Amino acid sequence: MSLTVSNCTDEIVCRCLQVSEAEIKTAADLTEGPTVRCIGRLTGAGTGCTACHRRIRSLLADQCAAASSSPTCVIR
């Protein structure tokens, strides 16, 4: 699945599957209460060696802080 967002970087977050920050943020926008597992299902990120889980969680936390009015934003 190829997801893109214009205001994000193309920095690769998941090196195993070459998933970018933009793809992860787009996937998070498409779900209610995004989790690392959810992002993995949508993009594949984090389903390889799992070394990127910390970075994915950080991106999700940043996104939740930006949308702090959203009651459905949950980080697990």
C-alpha positions as CSV (number, residue, x, y, z in Angstrom):
1,M,0.0,0.0,0.0
2,S,1.4,3.4,-1.0
3,L,0.2,6.3,1.2
4,T,1.5,9.8,0.9
5,V,1.1,13.1,2.7
6,S,2.5,16.3,1.3
7,N,3.5,17.9,4.7
8,C,5.6,15.0,6.0
9,T,9.1,14.0,5.3
10,D,10.0,11.1,3.1
11,E,12.3,9.8,5.8
12,I,12.3,6.0,6.0
13,V,11.1,4.9,9.4
14,C,10.8,1.1,8.8
15,R,14.0,0.0,7.0
16,C,12.9,-3.6,6.6
17,L,9.9,-2.7,4.4
18,Q,11.0,0.8,3.3
19,V,7.9,2.6,4.9
20,S,8.3,6.4,5.1
21,E,7.1,8.8,7.8
22,A,4.5,10.2,5.4
23,E,3.0,6.7,4.9
24,I,2.8,6.1,8.6
25,K,1.2,9.5,9.3
26,T,-1.3,9.0,6.5
27,A,-2.2,5.5,7.9
28,A,-2.7,7.0,11.3
29,D,-5.0,9.6,9.9
30,L,-7.1,6.9,8.3
31,T,-7.8,5.1,11.6
32,E,-9.4,5.8,15.0
33,G,-7.0,5.3,17.9
34,P,-4.0,4.3,15.8
35,T,-1.6,1.8,17.4
36,V,1.7,0.3,16.2
37,R,-0.1,-2.9,15.3
38,C,-2.7,-1.0,13.3
39,I,0.0,0.9,11.4
40,G,1.7,-2.5,10.7
41,R,-1.5,-3.9,9.2
42,L,-2.0,-0.9,7.0
43,T,1.6,-0.3,5.9
44,G,3.7,-3.2,6.9
45,A,5.9,-1.0,9.1
46,G,7.1,-2.6,12.2
47,T,6.3,-6.2,11.1
48,G,9.9,-7.1,10.3
49,C,12.6,-6.8,13.0
50,T,10.5,-4.4,15.1
51,A,13.4,-1.9,15.6
52,C,11.2,0.9,14.4
53,H,8.4,0.5,17.0
54,R,9.8,3.2,19.2
55,R,9.9,5.7,16.2
56,I,6.3,4.7,15.1
57,R,5.1,5.3,18.7
58,S,6.8,8.7,18.7
59,L,5.1,9.7,15.4
60,L,1.7,8.5,16.8
61,A,2.2,10.5,20.0
62,D,3.2,13.6,18.0
63,Q,0.1,13.2,15.9
64,C,-2.1,12.8,18.9
65,A,-0.7,15.9,20.5
66,A,-1.4,17.9,17.4
67,A,-5.0,16.6,17.4
68,S,-5.4,16.8,21.2
69,S,-9.1,17.5,20.8
70,S,-9.7,14.0,19.4
71,P,-11.0,11.7,22.2
72,T,-10.2,8.6,20.0
73,C,-6.4,9.1,19.9
74,V,-4.9,6.2,22.0
75,I,-1.2,5.2,22.2
76,R,-0.6,1.7,23.4
